[in-house]
Amino acid sequence: GQSLEQPSEVTAVEGAIVQINCTYQTSGFYGLSWYQQHDGGAPTFLSYNGLDGLEETGRFSSFLSRSDSYGYLLLQELQMKDSASYFCAVRGYSTLTFGKGTMLLVSP
Amino acid sequence: EPEVTQTPSHQVTQMGQEVILRCVPISNHLYFYWYRQILGQKVEFLVSFYNNEISEKSEIFDDQFSVERPDGSNFTLKIRSTKLEDSAMYFCASSEQRGVRVGQYFGPGTRLTVT
């Protein structure tokens, strides 16, 4: 089976940096993905890590340590529009197993 | 920008009825998926589909569920006899490849309400 743990909620102010952690226990691990979801809308793909290390995409970065079964999403220069739920998801052969999500609340 | 579309946006049905949820994946994508999200909970994988057959399915995807690609553009999820606990948002997704670096693109979802 697969399980993922991430904080349920994180709060931050505009312009700040926030890190959302994810730990996982899984079989058949191909990589860790991150998705953003606004108010129950469609999940939107943000990033993917297949190998250890940091991947950077604009204001967002994602990190993976396979030996620690741990990853994180780093959001910089936070904006109000970043308020959303963020899900880590373990990539299997053709599946995605999502965590329960972290609700990020960005305040002025 | 190409996108995944789903119809209807909201479906209300009575327990025991059959429903068909429809999706049009992005046109050059080859891999298709269905997920569901019960209100306030995480997104759950149901099934993946490639080359006109199921690649993988979860334990949620029991005999009440089936998928089909009836033509070159549509991808459908059928629930034969709906139960109250089938009430959820159902998301269709597609990807260009199975390749793990490739993200899955999600449609806006169909909210299914079983009464």
Interface residues (C-beta under 8 A of the other chain):
Chain A: Y30 G31 S33 Y35 Q37 G40 G41 A42 P43 T44 F45 Y48 G50 F87 A89 R91 G92 Y93 S94 T95 L96 T97 F98 G99 K100 G101
Chain B: V4 Y31 Y33 Y35 Q37 L39 Q41 K42 V43 E44 F45 S48 Y50 S55 E56 S58 M89 F91 R98 V100 R101 V102 G103 Q104 Y105 F106 G107 P108 G109
